[in-house]
Amino acid sequence: MQYRRYRVIFHACILAVLILLGSSFGDAQSGRRVAKGSPAVATPTPTPEIVERKPPPKPDFKLKVYADIDIGGTFGFPMPERMQRWTVERLRRTTLLDVLDAGSVNRRDAIKQAKAETEAYVVLLELQSDPFSQYGTTSVRAMSIHLTVYHPASAKVKLKRTLALGQNSTRLPGSASVIQACNPGLYGNEILLLEASIEAADTVMSNFNVPLPSLCRGVGL
């Protein structure tokens, strides 16, 4: 009888131990599941690098280009007003000059405009013919461009030059053939006018100590 009592107590103790072990195991498993489901640590997104763009350099000088074509200059050229446009195109090939095609004025009005300016130099291109030469296509070589640059405000003359079409000795040797090769759509008197227009622009740039751009570049026709 007593042996049976001890046996019951022994089995009861074993059952209690098993229950305790089972409870601890369940808690451990439950803890691991919680750890497994924990949120992942977020990776910080790198901030994009901001690249600052430098503004383009400000031009050193501002120019307003005017033209005055006398009645003789209208003969021999289909479009003598190209003189002004070609000169402006050439001047705009440097970033050191801010150039405006300002239209047509006579010399007196150009001086008035220069006096009204506060910073822009006034460039006047006067296409004139020889009054003693007969009008026509053959009179082109007797024409010239009178180039004048006026200071702003005071209207004092900064530069004055006369460029004879087809007779300008200050051009670099071989420049005429280069200009012809770069502008195959122009011939005869038009090439002479283009050469003089380029020379006028180069004279202005040299006067402002601006390096001359390359010569070979086609122009708008």
VENCOR-V390758 format. One line per field, one symbol per residue. ss: DSSP state (a for helix, b for strand, c for the rest). psi: psi as a letter, one per 40 degrees, with the letter a starting at -180 (. if undefined). burial: b if it has 9 or more other C-alpha atoms within 8 Angstrom, else e. A space follows every 50 residues. Layout:
ss->???
psi->???
burial->???
This chain:
ss->caaaaaaaaaaaaaaaaaaaaaaaaaaaaaaaaaaacccccccccccccc ccccccccccbbbbbbbbbcaaaacccccccaaaaaaaaaacccccbbbb bbbbccaaaaaaaaaacccbbbbbbbbbccccccccaaaaaacbbbbbbb ccccccbbbbbbbbccccccccccaaaaaaaaccccccaaaaaaaaaaaa aaaaaaacccccccccccccc
psi->ddddddddddddddddddddddddddddddddddddeiiihhhhhihhhh hhhhiiihidihihhiihhiddeeiehdgeeddddddddddeeieehhhh heahiidddddddddeiddhihhhhhhiiheeihiideedeeiihhhhhh iiddfihdhhihhhheeheeiihedddddddegeeiibdddddddddddd dddddddefhhhiidghiih.
burial->eeeeeeeeeeeeeeeeeeeeeeeeeeeeeeeeeeeeeeeeeeeeeeeeee eeeeeeeebebbbbbbbbbbebbbbbbeebeebbbbbbbbbbebebbbbe beeebeeeebbbbbbebeebbbbbbbbbbbeeeebebebbbbbbbbbbbb bbbebebebbeebbbeebeeeeeebeebbbebbeeeeebbbbbbbbbbbb bbebbbeeebeeeeeeeeeee
